[in-house]
Amino acid sequence: MNDTRQPAGTEAAERLREFLARHSSLAVLTGAGVSTDSGIPAYRDEAGAWKCAPPMQHQQFMSSAAARQRYWARALVGFRTLHGARPGAAHRALAQLEQAGVVLGVITQNVDGLHQKAGSCNVIDLHGRAEQVRCMGCGALRMRHDLHAELAESNPEWLEHEAEVRPDGDAALETDFSTFEVPGCSRCGVGIWKPDVVFFGDSVPRERVERARALVEGAEALLVVGSSLMVYSGYRFARQASEAGLPIACLNRGRTRGDALYSLKLEAPIGQVLEAAALAFTGVARAAG
């Protein structure tokens, strides 16, 4: 029988600790909710609806120079928040649970790299990493801060803009972007620089999907943290776990696409609950050992 009550933080932490204690090897699937405490906003509200306009589509970015001007101008303003973000309690708790041996690995839909910064070792960046950019012509890779320095040098007046930060280093800036200069790839001369992430409308590389499927297949249970699972790229792993008969626990504020699949659903503060559950679990494990 599914348990979908909404407990207070202390009760939620204890029930999550009990879930950890019952399953010696977990696959973890995370979304934007694990990074909101780090100052990175989420795409969706607690009902699973968009909180702002949907992000740039892959085909739009690739086919329109004006779309790329808009994207990079807004990124020059908004990416500072993503670049400066630091791991929160949720990231640190998952790293602690990996070190304790109960978490086999993390499949993340986020592109912020905060799981690795917190100390997690086995992380599958399903949608890539935002700190790199790739030439879509010759495949050259470049650190994003290096490209941003070039953008700032070519467009110094844009550094004076301020706007509300949106997910993935975007900013809610609306103005005339037609004068914004976007450099091409200096290696091939014609290539388009694109963040090395999976945009909406693009496909997750098969190798990453297979690695994530193997992680779920090798686990005793799945823990979903901070994701509405509204995007199929993450939801597929909850379906895989369900079809394999694995118990699934979810810690997330609000409705998710996978609500019917969970054996345990906890709607409580993510960082607080994960941190308390991890501390309680690792303390008990050490005492038992």
N, C-alpha and C positions, 0 to 999 in steps of 0.2 A: 504494500500500500504506500503510495507516495505521500510524503510529509511536506506540505507546502505552507505551514503556518509561518507567521512573520515574528520571530522571536526578538527580544531585546539583545543588545550587543553581547552581554556576558553569557546568556543562554546560547546564543548562536555560536560563540566561540567554543563552548563546551560540546555542542552537538557536532561541530566540525572536527574537534579533537577526537571525538568518538569515531567519526567516519575515518579519520586518518588511522586510528588504532586498529580498525577492522580490516584495513586493506594495506598490505605491506609494500605495494608498488603502485604508484599513481602516475598517470599521464595528466598534464595540466594544460588547459586551453585558456588563454587570456585575451582580453580585449581592452578597450579604452578605459574602462572603469578602474583598472589597476594603476593608471597613470594620472588620474584627475587630481590626486593629492600632491602630485609633483608640478601642478600648475598647467597641465595640458588638458584642454577641454575635450569632452566627448562629442561624438557626432549626433547621438540620439538622446532623447529624454527617457523618462521612466516608462513611458507607454510604447517605446520603441520607434517613435516618429523622429524625423529629422529635426534637430534644433536650429539648423540653418540651411541655406541652400546646399544641395548635394555637391560634392567636390567635382573637380575637373575630370572629364571623361578622357580616356586614352586617345580615342580617335580625334576628339576635338583638339587636344594638345598637339598631336602630330600633324594635323592638317591645316592649322590656322596659326599664322605668325602673330596675329592680334591676340589670340588666346594665350600664346606663349609670353607675349609682352605683359599681359594682365597677370599671368601666373607668377612670373619671376619678379615683377614689381611688388606684388603682394607678399611674396616669399621673403624679399629683402627686408620688409617691415616685420613680418610675423615669425620668421624662423629663429629670431634671437631667443624667443621663449623656449622653443624646442631644444635648441642648441645648449641653452644654459640649464635645462632641467636636470634634477638629481633624483636618484631612486627614492621611493617612499617606503612606508612600512610594508606594503603588500609585496613589493619587489624583494625587500630584504627577507621577509618571512619565507617566500618561496625558495630563495637561495639557501636559507637555513634548513628547510625541509629536504632540499636536494642533498645537502651535505650530510643530513641525518640518514639518508638512504631510502626515504619513503617516496620522494618524487624522482621518477626516472628521467623526466625532461619536461620542458615547457614548449608548447606550440603557441606562438603569439601572433596575433593579428596586428600588433602595433609595430611601428617603424622607428621607435625612439631609442632603441638599444639600452633601455634602462634595466632590463633583466640582467644583461651581461655586466653592466656597471655595478649592480648589486652583488654580483658574485655567482650567479647561475652559470653553469658550464655547458649543459646540454640544452641549447635553445634553438628552436627552428623558427627563423624569422619568415613567417609565411608570406608576408607582403614586402619583404626586403628591408633595407636600412636606409633611413633618410639622410645620413651623413655623407653619402656618396652620390655622385652623378655619373651617368654613362652616356657616351656619344652613341646615338642611335644609327649612325652611319658606319663607323669603324669599330665600335665596341670599346673604345678607350674609357678607362675609369679615372675619376678625379675626385678629390675630396671636395665636399660641398662648400666648406668655408673658403676654399681657394677660389671657387667660382663666384661666391658672394663678394669676395674682395674685389674681383674684376668688375662685377656688376656695380659695386659701390663707387669704384673709380670712374666708371663710365657714366654713372647717374648719381652724382653726389647730392643733388638736391632732394632725392628720394629718401635719404637718411633722416630728413627732418619730419617725415610723416609718422604719425602715430595712429593706431587703429586697434580695435578689439581683436585679440588673437583667436584664431580658429584652429581646429585640429590639424595635425601634420605640418605645422609651420606656415599655415596660411594666415591671412589677415583680412578682416572685413573692411576693405578699402575699396571705395568706388569713386573713380575719377577718370580723367582722360589719360589712357596709358600709351597713346600713339607715339609719344616721343621717347619712350623707354627703350634703351639700347640693349639688345640681347646678343652676346657674342656667339659665334659658331665655334665648332671644334677647330683648334689650331693644328691638330695633327692631320686630319683629312681635308680640312678647309670647307667642308659642306655639311658636316653632321650637326644634328640637333642635340643639345644637352638636355637630358631629362633626369630627374631624380631616379636613383636605382631602386625604385619601388613599383609595386603593382598598382596602377591606377584603376579606378572603376572602369569596367568595360574591357579590361585586359585579363589575361589568364595567369594563374599561379603556375610557375614552372613545375613540370611533372616530377622532377627529382625531389622538390620540397614536399609535394603532396605525398609521394611514396614514403619519404622519411617519416612524415607525420603519421601516416597510416600504420607504419611499422611500430612506432612508439605506442600508439593506442592498442595495437594488437598484442604487444608484449606486456601490457599493464593489467592489473587486477581491477582497476576502477578508473573513472575519469572525473576530474574536478574542473568545472568551468568557473572562471573568475572574471567578473567585470565585462561580460559580453552579452549583448542582446541576441547574438547569433542570427541577426536579420540577414546577414550576407552569407551566401551559400558556402563560400570558401572556408568558413569556420564551422558552420552548421553541419557540414558533411561528416565531421569527426564525432559529433554528438550522435548522429544517426548511426555511424559505424559502431560506436560503443553500445548503443541500444540494441542494434541488431545482433551483436555478439553476446548480449545478455549481461554486459558489465554494469555495475551500479554507477550512477552518475549523480554527483552532488553539484549544486550551483550556488555560488555566492554572488549576487548581483542585485542592484536596486531596480525594481520594476519588472515589467513583462519581458519575456524572451521568446524567441521562436521555438525553443526546445522545452517549454514548460511541461509538456505532456510526457517527456522522456525521463525526468529526474526522479530519483528515489529520495532526494533531499534537496529542498529549495530554501535558501536563507536570504532574506532581504534585510540587510544590516550593513553598517559601515565597513567597507571592504578592508581597508588597511588595519583598522582597529581589531576586527575579528580575526583576520589572518595572523596578525602579529601575536594576539593572545593565544590562539589555537596552536601556533607553532611553538611558542614558549612552553605551553603546558605539555604538548606532545613530546618535545625533545627532553624536557625535564623528567617526565615519567619514563621515557625510554632509557635515559642515563641511569635513573634509579633502579630500573629493572635489570639493566646490564651489570 
